[in-house]
Amino acid sequence: MADIRKKQMASETTEAQIAVHWREEEYYYPSAKFIGQANLTDPGIVERFSEKNYPECFREYADLLSWDKYWDTTLDTSDPPFWKWFVGGKINASYNCVDRHLAKHKNKAALIFVPELEAEAPVSVTYRELYVRVNEFAALLRDFCGLKSGDRVTIHMPMVPELPITMLACARLGVIHSVVFGGFSGEACGMRIADSGSHVLITMDGYYRNGKLLEHKAAADISLDIAKKEGQVVDKVLVWRRHAGKNASASPFVKARDFWVDELLPNYSGQIVPPVPMDSEAPLFLMYTSGSTGKPKGCQHRTGGYLAYVTGTSKYIQDIHPEDVYWCMADIGWITGHSYIVYGPLALAATSVIYEGVPTYPDAGRVWRIAERLDVNIFHTSPTAIRMLRKAGHDEPSKYNYHFKHMTTVGEPIEPEVWRWYYETVGKREAVIADTWWQTENGGFLCSTKPALDPMKPGSAGPGMPGIYAAIYDENHQEVAAGSGKAGNICIRNPWPGIMQTIWGDRDRFVAQYYAKYCKNRNSKDWHDWPYFAADGAVLAVDGYFRILGRVDDVINVAGHRLGTKEIESACLTVPEVAEAAVVPVVDEIKGRVPEVYIALQPGLVASPEIVDKVNKVIETMIGKIARPRRILIVPDMPKTRSGKLMRRVLAAVSNNMSTGDISTLANPDAVEKVREMAQGKESVALADGPEDLKKFGTED
Ligand code: WT7
């Protein structure tokens, strides 16, 4: 029986498991047609951005921008690892993304909004219109809310043009925006309001998702209660309206606190707000992301360096020209959307598409219909979306007459099989693919092929970007040689302009998280002594291409989005019946990884569907639907070390049908068998091998 099961499982290898068996893949080359029009065709870029020209090489990116005052120091390393870029310079991000394009492009679409319902026609916002709307809203923020540079504002909005308009209005005033992904719960939003110290929350009444108009403003009410409990009072809530003349939300307005934006805006009609020249080092925004410990961290991004980095990479790696129609399907509530829907493309005067809804609504052809209708020629999405579209409509792309010149994949490792479908079926063998590896902390791409210069290799992100000196270090701080086949920790040896400034309000955590592990000398002011630790495992091939294996810490990458296991566990522990909780990643065919939850109950309690239900609900309300676990298993006993530490690594092995390795030293080895029976049934057998990141998963606490 066990034998049959084993055979069956081996023949049913899922897409996500293909990663385990990766071999060296063959090269694919960009077409002459692509090369003929590309922004970056000079191989001299490698030399120009080599170590001997560092850090001045990054002037080339900064020079793509319009500065109010040119900087005097390109890189200041006097307070490691708090690097400063383009010091002495003054610049405004809103001016660079809007005003400076008016002379040449005022009638060109800056944004094209595609509502989820196909009956609603796409809406174009020209650069001139964007200018007017950003100015009016900036006037409202300044005069009605009293906001000024350095203040923080939390924005909890869906994918609508009012979101970039809000961000750019903040940037115009030097107000630091903190956009919280619209799918996050009111609780999650409230914690971020409190941490950032925002007095103003900007939201919307509702939005479309899967054909339904979802109520959204209710989350604002919850978030304000949570923020208040944490000691932060919000005095104004600005609510954008999804449909003129309608209210999509049943939640009541609180007098003198909640305001409809469209009722206030006429007071600011036609007003012009001069863009505030900001210090290059002034924070532009906060973006919260999960880490190994419970509390999400506010990644603080600077104005000058960040904008220079996303503009440079949008031009050279995304190959954006002003005449392109560029569509990134990410949500603006994540860093990908900030850098590569809003700031990078708009700084280059591109047309950036914003799609409100679900890629497969109302059917598997929707994405390709949008591409055809808008004549999109640059497309940007995640492996999860690609897997989903492939499953839902393998042959759909060929039914539509669109032509991409360039496609990006980002957020997770992409399986070579899935890569080939993207290349052959979606890209119709015409488009180059850039597999871009980076993180919320990084501002922009760290590894990718240069689209007209480097061949592509399915499953590998590629070499370090120009000016990014990436290396793999082992646990003994030794560099792992290219071609050794050994995995290690990918690090960036040098500072770059897109790297975050710090964790908002927590300098120590910034140093501990990213620099403590490989710092060679804490007293050194030489950047060579401060490699950046990314917390990803990777392998470096002889050709200098990095293949990213996944996280080495307690972070689960669900559909390209980071969730901390500790965050989910602390949510579970708020259910009174729960004594212990352990969250582990499980391989999922579409989403890459999903969380699975193990629970031990308080003594004397019996497992019941009601408890499972409670745990499910609490995860959804405290974090959001994105964190929904595949299963919640109530087990009699958690595997533990003799000192009482929870063995998440063993649970992860069980959940993924992998071998648990030696468990004889545990305090309760019998517990593992019981857990395995519960998770897999009596006839279960362990497969010997599993994905690299899961083998390493789980720090014990
Ligand atoms: C983590 C960062 C900023 C991009 C969106 C996600 C994983 C990201 C790739 C890639 C393999 C990737 C890493 C990284 N990741 N891009 N091309 N290939 N893995 O940003 O939420 O900060 O997550 O996503 O594990 O550490 P994020």
Boltz pocket constraint, residues with backbone or C-beta under 6 A from the ligand:
constraints:
  - pocket:
      binder: B
      contacts: [[A, 289], [A, 335], [A, 336], [A, 409], [A, 410], [A, 411], [A, 412], [A, 413], [A, 414], [A, 435], [A, 436], [A, 437], [A, 438], [A, 439], [A, 440], [A, 441], [A, 461], [A, 534], [A, 535], [A, 536], [A, 548], [A, 549], [A, 550], [A, 551], [A, 557], [A, 560], [A, 561], [A, 562]]
      max_distance: 6.0
